[in-house]
Amino acid sequence: MNKKQLIMEKALELFAKQGIEATPVQHITDYCGISKGAFYLSFKSKDELVTALIDYFMMQIISDIDYQVANMKDDDELLYKFYYTTFQSFHKHSDFAKVFVKEQTQSCNNEELLIKIRYYNSIMENIISSMIDRLYGETVEETKFDLLYCIKGFMNTYTELFFFSTLPLDLDLLAKSLVEKTNLLAKHTTLPFISEELIQMYKQPMNEEIPKEQIVNLIKEKIEEIEEPIEKESLILLNQQLLDPNFSPAIVKGLYENIRNHPQCKWISYLLRSYFRF
């Protein structure tokens, strides 16, 4: 584990226990057993550290959810898989989830963090919206956006169970229960509140797709970081495909599968899947 990863891991433990505001840099460095100078070689400030944590975990969570939704062939199981994967991910990263939810309520005065949080919220909304289109189509044309926010509400509300309960939670039952609730809302809701115009006014310019050049640069950075030969070689070839497309779709998909589950390639996998439209 390098020093930057150590700082992120230990800081997350402290943030989850005592909150971000109550955790100065000195506490983090003492807990890590490093000097303040070593901290500032990795992060310019505590805010930059918090942003890095949000990036790291949200990239993993969103890429997992997006992959499951995109690759679930059975529509009858799609909504269940969405909810199950969502809560499984937040359960797996419960310390981060606590920090993330707290930060959403405390970031009003930090414009950079607010933009970051809204960016990931926007990506999640796009995933949910595509799922609603696939499952319900024109039958929810008038109430689609209300349904989207109801699903987000279920996610936020039930995630709190992981914060305040020490008892084991039945994720299978939770997912099935929310599938039933969502289907009831989709079938019986008739009075819309959220219009498409309101959604468009709310959306931010950051919803635009990440340009190919930026994906290329991200891959180049990741090639330098990872050591596993198969994943490294696959990244090199995928980068080559972006710059000079020559491989068949089957080969590109195979290279993508080689990196998809690597913890350091989650976000790149999400971007590549979107770019190549797997």
Summary of the structure (lengths in Angstrom):
residues: 278
radius of gyration: 20.1
end to end distance: 32.8
largest distance: 59.6
contacts: 774
relative contact order: 0.09
helix: 79%
strand: 0%
